[in-house]
Amino acid sequence: MTVTGRFAPSPTGELHLGNLRTALASWLSARAAGGRWIIRMEDVDTARCRAALGDAQLRDLAALGLESDAPVLWQSRRGGAYRVALEALHRAGRLYPCVCTRKDLATLASAPHAEDGLRPYPGTCRARPLPFLRPDALRCRLPEGPVAWEDLGLGPQVDDPAALTGDPLLHRRDGCYAYHLAVVVDDGAQGVTEVVRGQDLRSVTATHLRLQEALGLPRPRYAHLGLVTAPDGSRLGKRDGALGLARLQHRGLPVAAILGWLGWSLGCLDRPEPATAADLAGRFRWDRVPRGPVAVPADWV
């Protein structure tokens, strides 16, 4: 089987150092297996995403030597595919309308992160009938029980999606398709076999596996990386104006030094030293990647 890895940022801000580490790990893993690597722009939440920010993210990735092996897919142009998936779930009796408040649903089109206080949907509207597919807020009724997977970064994992996300929202009443639906539909359509992402998204993996089952989609392998933190252990994130490529270069760090540190943090190098992505490609192995967080050097902040 040919490995197809992907990196799928949301164009809501600058890629921070943790994003760049995830992108590099995904690229290295695909290259180590002789596979393909693709980029997808997860801009399904059009109210928050900007094409110009996506273009800037692509430039940063290219500066590191990370370029997609296929044309970049933009989720904002994929509404028809998501509609087809909803129709299939409706025919299978899996959808129901949700009438919870706009405030309750406002953040659900974006990828959920642990720091956002992930809470399972309590099933308030689960018994509501859906006689036909309307432009409602729609949730998918998930089966009960745990889901297991072998995580390339963390080892054997087991989660019960009912305890973590509950029935996921797949469509908002304002017409926006949700992250959970878009990500599994596009991974299936693009033939993605390997998903590398941060540990802050590990908690939604079981939900995605259940949605893949419901839609008859293949299950990719997952790898969840420890986060890049500030020197004091606090989380770095683009929502907080964290370190990005431009800021690091402005501080006098060449791209080769940044790549060398990233490669060292992924177990490719014995110590941080200047490198290119190509230099690291033959040195990557998942059993060498640290499982916990990695602190950025104090003089980079």
Secondary structure, 3 states (H helix, E strand, C coil): CCCEEEECCCCCCCCEHHHHHHHHHHHHHHHHCCCEEEEEECCCCCCCCCHHHHHHHHHHHHHCCCCCCCCCEEHHHCHHHHHHHHHHHHHCCCEEECCCCHHHHCCCCCCCCHHHCCCCCCCCCCCCCCCCCCCCCEEECCCCCCEEEEECCCEEEEECHHHHCCCCEEECCCCCECHHHHHHHHHHHCCCCEEEEEHHHHHHHHHHHHHHHHHCCCCCEEEEECCEECCCCCECCHHHCCCEHHHHHHCCCCHHHHHHHHHHHCCCCCCCCCCCHHHHHCCCCHHHCCCCCEECCHHHC
